[in-house]
Amino acid sequence: MRFLIVGAGGFAKEVADCLDLLGHVVVGFFDEAGARTHEPTGLPVVDSLDALDYEAATVAIGFPHARRRLFEEVSARAEVPEIVHPSASVSPHATVGAGAVLMQNVVVSADASVGRNTILNVGVYVAHDARVGTDCHIAPATQVSGWSHVGDGCIVGTGTIVLPSRLIGNRCSIGAGTIVNRDVPDGYLAYGVPVRLIREVEAP
C-alpha cells in the first residue's frame, strides 16, 4: 500500500523503516511545521494532508493528544490500519486496534488488548489479560503485567514496570523506570520506585 506517515520526527524514521520491511511504499511525511525534504529518506514533507496521493496513513507522533487529533483527521481521508513489525509476536487471542503501531520485539500475549491508535515501542511486553487503551505511547522496554490496565491517552516512560492488576487511569504520564505497584488516578504525572503521585496534569 502507498502510505503517508503523519509526523516527520525521529519516530517517523523508524516507522518508515518498518513499513519498508512490510513491503509498503512510503510516499511522504506530513508535518504542520512546514514543507521540506525529509532526511534521510529524501521524500517530501508536506504541510497539508491533501498534498500527496496515498491509500493509507499511520500516525508517527508520540504525544497522545496530538496522536488522537491527527488520527481523527487522517482517518477521514484514508485507511489507518495497525502496523506490526515483522519481529513482533501477537497472540491470535489478542486484540489490536486500528492505527496501532507495534515496533520491534513487541509481545502481546493471550487475551490482551491494545487500543486504537496506540504505540507499543521497541521491546514492550503486554502480558495476558492486560489492557492498554487508545491513543497511548508505551515507550521502549516497558512491561505491562497480567490483568493490569493502562487508560486512554497515556504516555508511559521507557523501562516502566506495571505490576499485575494495577490500574493507570486516563491521560496519565508515567516517568521512565517507574515501578507501578499502586493504582494511578486519571490525569496524574507519576514516577519513582515505587511510583509516587507527583501532581495532576491539565487535560489537553
C-alpha atoms as a printed R data frame, in Angstrom:
    type eleno elety resid chain resno       x       y      z
1   ATOM     1    CA   MET     A     1   0.000   0.000  0.000
2   ATOM     2    CA   ARG     A     2   1.006   3.623 -0.500
3   ATOM     3    CA   PHE     A     3   1.418   5.216  2.941
4   ATOM     4    CA   LEU     A     4   1.565   8.752  4.279
5   ATOM     5    CA   ILE     A     5   3.408   8.988  7.602
6   ATOM     6    CA   VAL     A     6   1.845  11.643  9.830
7   ATOM     7    CA   GLY     A     7   4.797  13.177 11.633
8   ATOM     8    CA   ALA     A     8   8.348  13.772 10.458
9   ATOM     9    CA   GLY     A     9  10.481  13.439 13.585
10  ATOM    10    CA   GLY     A    10  12.704  10.673 14.863
11  ATOM    11    CA   PHE     A    11   9.963   8.100 15.435
12  ATOM    12    CA   ALA     A    12   8.696   8.689 11.899
13  ATOM    13    CA   LYS     A    13  12.075   7.475 10.594
14  ATOM    14    CA   GLU     A    14  11.634   4.224 12.498
15  ATOM    15    CA   VAL     A    15   8.080   3.785 11.236
16  ATOM    16    CA   ALA     A    16   9.293   4.343  7.661
17  ATOM    17    CA   ASP     A    17  11.797   1.507  8.096
18  ATOM    18    CA   CYS     A    18   9.034  -0.724  9.488
19  ATOM    19    CA   LEU     A    19   6.713  -0.013  6.553
20  ATOM    20    CA   ASP     A    20   9.538  -0.769  4.130
21  ATOM    21    CA   LEU     A    21  10.150  -4.140  5.807
22  ATOM    22    CA   LEU     A    22   6.433  -4.905  5.483
23  ATOM    23    CA   GLY     A    23   6.582  -4.234  1.735
24  ATOM    24    CA   HIS     A    24   4.669  -0.949  1.702
25  ATOM    25    CA   VAL     A    25   5.625   2.254 -0.130
26  ATOM    26    CA   VAL     A    26   6.039   5.489  1.813
27  ATOM    27    CA   VAL     A    27   5.048   8.429 -0.406
28  ATOM    28    CA   GLY     A    28   5.998  11.121  2.107
29  ATOM    29    CA   PHE     A    29   5.510  12.678  5.512
30  ATOM    30    CA   PHE     A    30   3.136  15.267  6.985
31  ATOM    31    CA   ASP     A    31   4.317  17.997  9.374
32  ATOM    32    CA   GLU     A    32   2.297  21.042 10.401
33  ATOM    33    CA   ALA     A    33   5.576  22.931 10.883
34  ATOM    34    CA   GLY     A    34   6.052  23.248  7.134
35  ATOM    35    CA   ALA     A    35   7.057  21.606  3.873
36  ATOM    36    CA   ARG     A    36  10.618  20.444  3.216
37  ATOM    37    CA   THR     A    37  12.637  17.418  2.153
38  ATOM    38    CA   HIS     A    38  12.797  14.612  4.696
39  ATOM    39    CA   GLU     A    39  16.122  13.349  5.976
40  ATOM    40    CA   PRO     A    40  17.409  10.699  5.496
41  ATOM    41    CA   THR     A    41  14.808   9.359  3.043
42  ATOM    42    CA   GLY     A    42  14.732  12.287  0.606
43  ATOM    43    CA   LEU     A    43  10.929  12.040  0.447
44  ATOM    44    CA   PRO     A    44   8.678  15.109  0.569
45  ATOM    45    CA   VAL     A    45   7.410  16.537  3.851
46  ATOM    46    CA   VAL     A    46   4.089  18.288  3.221
47  ATOM    47    CA   ASP     A    47   2.013  20.594  5.423
48  ATOM    48    CA   SER     A    48  -1.371  19.525  4.043
49  ATOM    49    CA   LEU     A    49  -2.970  16.097  4.415
50  ATOM    50    CA   ASP     A    50  -4.333  16.513  0.892
51  ATOM    51    CA   ALA     A    51  -0.995  17.238 -0.826
52  ATOM    52    CA   LEU     A    52   0.008  13.651 -1.690
53  ATOM    53    CA   ASP     A    53  -1.658  10.594 -3.213
54  ATOM    54    CA   TYR     A    54  -1.875   7.783 -0.641
55  ATOM    55    CA   GLU     A    55  -4.120   4.844  0.218
56  ATOM    56    CA   ALA     A    56  -3.260   4.514  3.895
57  ATOM    57    CA   ALA     A    57  -1.677   6.504  6.693
58  ATOM    58    CA   THR     A    58  -0.137   5.989 10.110
59  ATOM    59    CA   VAL     A    59   0.468   8.454 12.928
60  ATOM    60    CA   ALA     A    60   4.145   8.525 13.999
61  ATOM    61    CA   ILE     A    61   3.904  11.069 16.829
62  ATOM    62    CA   GLY     A    62   4.401  10.086 20.461
63  ATOM    63    CA   PHE     A    63   2.287  12.723 22.223
64  ATOM    64    CA   PRO     A    64  -1.173  11.240 22.934
65  ATOM    65    CA   HIS     A    65  -3.246  14.397 22.412
66  ATOM    66    CA   ALA     A    66  -1.625  15.070 19.029
67  ATOM    67    CA   ARG     A    67  -1.972  11.388 18.080
68  ATOM    68    CA   ARG     A    68  -5.706  11.468 18.785
69  ATOM    69    CA   ARG     A    69  -6.351  14.680 16.867
70  ATOM    70    CA   LEU     A    70  -4.307  13.692 13.823
71  ATOM    71    CA   PHE     A    71  -5.702  10.160 13.763
72  ATOM    72    CA   GLU     A    72  -9.198  11.601 13.559
73  ATOM    73    CA   GLU     A    73  -8.183  13.964 10.751
74  ATOM    74    CA   VAL     A    74  -6.326  11.450  8.611
75  ATOM    75    CA   SER     A    75  -8.808   8.590  9.128
76  ATOM    76    CA   ALA     A    76 -11.435  10.733  7.389
77  ATOM    77    CA   ARG     A    77  -9.215  10.621  4.283
78  ATOM    78    CA   ALA     A    78  -7.646   7.162  4.200
79  ATOM    79    CA   GLU     A    79  -7.393   3.787  5.851
80  ATOM    80    CA   VAL     A    80  -5.340   3.808  9.074
81  ATOM    81    CA   PRO     A    81  -4.507   0.144  9.694
82  ATOM    82    CA   GLU     A    82  -2.495  -1.384 12.514
83  ATOM    83    CA   ILE     A    83   1.244  -1.634 11.767
84  ATOM    84    CA   VAL     A    84   3.027  -4.669 13.230
85  ATOM    85    CA   HIS     A    85   6.793  -5.048 12.834
86  ATOM    86    CA   PRO     A    86   7.818  -8.493 11.481
87  ATOM    87    CA   SER     A    87   9.692  -9.261 14.724
88  ATOM    88    CA   ALA     A    88   6.651  -8.610 16.942
89  ATOM    89    CA   SER     A    89   4.714 -11.508 18.460
90  ATOM    90    CA   VAL     A    90   0.956 -11.069 18.820
91  ATOM    91    CA   SER     A    91  -1.228 -13.840 20.218
92  ATOM    92    CA   PRO     A    92  -4.073 -14.939 17.950
93  ATOM    93    CA   HIS     A    93  -6.252 -14.401 21.017
94  ATOM    94    CA   ALA     A    94  -5.169 -10.779 21.499
95  ATOM    95    CA   THR     A    95  -6.908  -7.693 20.107
96  ATOM    96    CA   VAL     A    96  -5.082  -4.821 18.393
97  ATOM    97    CA   GLY     A    97  -6.999  -1.694 17.370
98  ATOM    98    CA   ALA     A    98  -6.883   0.234 14.103
99  ATOM    99    CA   GLY     A    99  -3.928   2.577 13.781
100 ATOM   100    CA   ALA     A   100  -1.877   0.880 16.500
101 ATOM   101    CA   VAL     A   101   1.868   0.695 15.834
102 ATOM   102    CA   LEU     A   102   3.783  -2.273 17.251
103 ATOM   103    CA   MET     A   103   7.545  -1.967 16.851
104 ATOM   104    CA   GLN     A   104  10.475  -4.405 17.058
105 ATOM   105    CA   ASN     A   105  10.272  -7.297 19.531
106 ATOM   106    CA   VAL     A   106   6.915  -6.289 20.980
107 ATOM   107    CA   VAL     A   107   4.978  -9.134 22.618
108 ATOM   108    CA   VAL     A   108   1.197  -9.019 23.100
109 ATOM   109    CA   SER     A   109   0.015 -12.117 24.942
110 ATOM   110    CA   ALA     A   110  -3.188 -14.126 25.089
111 ATOM   111    CA   ASP     A   111  -6.401 -12.237 25.808
112 ATOM   112    CA   ALA     A   112  -4.567  -8.901 25.988
113 ATOM   113    CA   SER     A   113  -5.882  -5.855 24.148
114 ATOM   114    CA   VAL     A   114  -4.196  -2.820 22.623
115 ATOM   115    CA   GLY     A   115  -6.427   0.138 21.820
116 ATOM   116    CA   ARG     A   116  -6.873   2.139 18.656
117 ATOM   117    CA   ASN     A   117  -4.008   4.428 17.603
118 ATOM   118    CA   THR     A   118  -1.604   3.299 20.352
119 ATOM   119    CA   ILE     A   119   2.182   2.922 20.018
120 ATOM   120    CA   LEU     A   120   3.906  -0.064 21.594
121 ATOM   121    CA   ASN     A   121   7.516   0.943 21.135
122 ATOM   122    CA   VAL     A   122  10.550  -1.357 20.877
123 ATOM   123    CA   GLY     A   123  10.554  -4.306 23.272
124 ATOM   124    CA   VAL     A   124   7.249  -3.631 25.026
125 ATOM   125    CA   TYR     A   125   5.619  -6.638 26.703
126 ATOM   126    CA   VAL     A   126   1.846  -6.692 27.262
127 ATOM   127    CA   ALA     A   127   1.032  -9.783 29.318
128 ATOM   128    CA   HIS     A   128  -2.066 -11.979 29.323
129 ATOM   129    CA   ASP     A   129  -5.359 -10.266 30.148
130 ATOM   130    CA   ALA     A   130  -3.772  -6.794 30.236
131 ATOM   131    CA   ARG     A   131  -5.448  -3.796 28.647
132 ATOM   132    CA   VAL     A   132  -3.795  -0.779 27.012
133 ATOM   133    CA   GLY     A   133  -6.185   1.999 25.993
134 ATOM   134    CA   THR     A   134  -6.498   4.230 22.948
135 ATOM   135    CA   ASP     A   135  -4.093   6.966 21.784
136 ATOM   136    CA   CYS     A   136  -1.277   5.871 24.128
137 ATOM   137    CA   HIS     A   137   2.501   5.780 23.762
138 ATOM   138    CA   ILE     A   138   4.096   2.928 25.676
139 ATOM   139    CA   ALA     A   139   7.840   3.627 25.489
140 ATOM   140    CA   PRO     A   140  10.586   1.034 24.892
141 ATOM   141    CA   ALA     A   141  11.229  -1.897 27.242
142 ATOM   142    CA   THR     A   142   8.071  -1.329 29.284
143 ATOM   143    CA   GLN     A   143   6.326  -4.324 30.872
144 ATOM   144    CA   VAL     A   144   2.553  -4.272 31.342
145 ATOM   145    CA   SER     A   145   1.857  -7.252 33.603
146 ATOM   146    CA   GLY     A   146  -1.126  -9.566 33.606
147 ATOM   147    CA   TRP     A   147  -4.579  -8.153 34.418
148 ATOM   148    CA   SER     A   148  -3.220  -4.602 34.568
149 ATOM   149    CA   HIS     A   149  -4.858  -1.706 32.748
150 ATOM   150    CA   VAL     A   150  -3.395   1.422 31.133
151 ATOM   151    CA   GLY     A   151  -6.080   4.002 30.365
152 ATOM   152    CA   ASP     A   152  -6.648   6.122 27.263
153 ATOM   153    CA   GLY     A   153  -4.265   8.899 26.242
154 ATOM   154    CA   CYS     A   154  -1.359   7.831 28.461
155 ATOM   155    CA   ILE     A   155   2.373   8.130 27.934
156 ATOM   156    CA   VAL     A   156   4.375   5.522 29.842
157 ATOM   157    CA   GLY     A   157   8.128   6.111 30.014
158 ATOM   158    CA   THR     A   158  10.950   3.796 28.993
159 ATOM   159    CA   GLY     A   159  11.582   0.775 31.183
160 ATOM   160    CA   THR     A   160   8.462   1.114 33.321
161 ATOM   161    CA   ILE     A   161   7.094  -1.993 35.021
162 ATOM   162    CA   VAL     A   162   3.362  -2.100 35.690
163 ATOM   163    CA   LEU     A   163   2.786  -4.825 38.278
164 ATOM   164    CA   PRO     A   164  -0.104  -7.290 37.972
165 ATOM   165    CA   SER     A   165  -3.652  -5.995 38.382
166 ATOM   166    CA   ARG     A   166  -2.596  -2.333 38.710
167 ATOM   167    CA   LEU     A   167  -4.633   0.432 37.070
168 ATOM   168    CA   ILE     A   168  -3.201   3.525 35.386
169 ATOM   169    CA   GLY     A   169  -6.024   5.966 34.716
170 ATOM   170    CA   ASN     A   170  -6.720   8.002 31.591
171 ATOM   171    CA   ARG     A   171  -4.389  10.837 30.499
172 ATOM   172    CA   CYS     A   172  -1.535   9.854 32.813
173 ATOM   173    CA   SER     A   173   2.175  10.482 32.296
174 ATOM   174    CA   ILE     A   174   4.406   7.865 33.913
175 ATOM   175    CA   GLY     A   175   8.123   8.655 34.193
176 ATOM   176    CA   ALA     A   176  10.849   6.375 32.847
177 ATOM   177    CA   GLY     A   177  11.943   3.494 35.059
178 ATOM   178    CA   THR     A   178   8.896   3.627 37.291
179 ATOM   179    CA   ILE     A   179   7.567   0.590 39.132
180 ATOM   180    CA   VAL     A   180   3.792   0.943 39.251
181 ATOM   181    CA   ASN     A   181   2.836  -1.015 42.383
182 ATOM   182    CA   ARG     A   182  -0.314   1.005 43.160
183 ATOM   183    CA   ASP     A   183  -3.153   2.445 41.091
184 ATOM   184    CA   VAL     A   184  -2.654   5.856 39.489
185 ATOM   185    CA   PRO     A   185  -5.804   8.041 39.194
186 ATOM   186    CA   ASP     A   186  -6.867   9.760 35.993
187 ATOM   187    CA   GLY     A   187  -4.775  12.706 34.870
188 ATOM   188    CA   TYR     A   188  -1.665  12.302 37.032
189 ATOM   189    CA   LEU     A   189   2.057  12.698 36.484
190 ATOM   190    CA   ALA     A   190   3.659   9.882 38.454
191 ATOM   191    CA   TYR     A   191   7.110   8.342 38.715
192 ATOM   192    CA   GLY     A   192   9.524   6.642 41.058
193 ATOM   193    CA   VAL     A   193  10.491   3.297 42.563
194 ATOM   194    CA   PRO     A   194   7.925   2.633 43.836
195 ATOM   195    CA   VAL     A   195   5.591   5.009 41.997
196 ATOM   196    CA   ARG     A   196   4.714   8.345 43.609
197 ATOM   197    CA   LEU     A   197   1.876  10.642 42.562
198 ATOM   198    CA   ILE     A   198   3.569  13.951 41.694
199 ATOM   199    CA   ARG     A   199   0.789  16.223 40.534
200 ATOM   200    CA   GLU     A   200  -2.332  16.389 38.444
201 ATOM   201    CA   VAL     A   201  -1.803  17.365 34.805
202 ATOM   202    CA   GLU     A   202  -4.085  19.649 32.854
203 ATOM   203    CA   ALA     A   203  -6.370  17.967 30.379
204 ATOM   204    CA   PRO     A   204  -5.447  18.901 26.792
